[in-house]
Amino acid sequence: MDDKKTSELMAKCEAMKNDPALMKECKVMLETMVDKKVEMEDEPGQTYVNMVNNISAEDVPKVLEMALKIARNDKIKDPEIKNAAERIIRTLEPL
């Protein structure tokens, strides 16, 4: 995914961050990360339990960033977490 596409997704995410469907997908991905004990390389030891329980519209762009990293990361092989990340991205992609 190129930087232009990433920028477009981030802009759309910012505009849609209060969308209940997008919030739900973000929460699902975070819950999956907690269940699978997935850690992001740039945030070692970070726990996402608090974010799952208290997700806000302001968290949505950060979750999208994580989804993009997960989708591109070859080290993360778990299909459940990959699918959760892809669902967030698809929610934002133009039809």
N, C-alpha and C positions, 0 to 999 in steps of 0.2 A: 504494500500500500504506500503510495507516494505522499509527500508532505502536503500537496494540494488537497488530496482526498482527506487526509487527516484534519487539515484546517477546516474543510467543509463540514466534516462530521462534528468537530468541536463547536463550530458556529451553530449548527443545527441543534446540537445537544444543549447549548446555552439557551437557545430559544425554546426548547421543549423540556427544560429541566423540571417543570412542574407536572409534566404529563404522567398520569397514573400508570400507564402501560410501561413507560420507560423506567419509572421508579421501581415497578415490580420486577422487571428484568434485572435491574441493578441489584436489587435485594436478593434475587435468586442466585446471581453470580457470587455475591459476597457470602451468602450462606454456603454455597458449594465450596468456596475457598476455605471457609472455616472447617467444613466437614472433611475436606481432603487435605487440610493443613498445608495449603499452598502459600508459599512466601514469595514476595516480589524481591528481586535482586537489589533494587534500590531502597527497599524498606525491610531489611532483615529483622525478624522478630516482631514485626507489626502484627497486631491482632485485629481482625476485622469484626469481631463480635459486637463491639460497641457501635461501629458504623451500621451493622445490620439492624440492631435494635433501635437506633436513633437516626436512620437515614433521612437526610433533608435534601431539598432541591440543590443546595450548594455542594453536596457530595456527588451529585450525578456526573458532572464533568470529570471529577477525579476517578470515578468508577469507569467511565468511558476510557480514560487514559490507561487504566489497568487492563481493561478488556482488549485494547489495541495491542498492548505489550504481550498479553497472554496469547492472542491470536498469532502474533509474529514469533513467539518464543518456541524454538525447537526443543528446548529442554523440558517443557511442560507437555507431557504426552497424554494426560488424562482426558478422555473424550468428553466427560461430563463438564469439566471446567472449560474446555475448548468450545463446546456447544453453547454454554452459558454466555461466553464472551462474544461468540458469533451472533447470538440472538440480540444482544445489545446493539451491535454494529448494524445488523439488518434492520432493527427498529428505526434507526436514523438514516439509513440509505434511502435515496429517492426511489419511488416505485417506477 
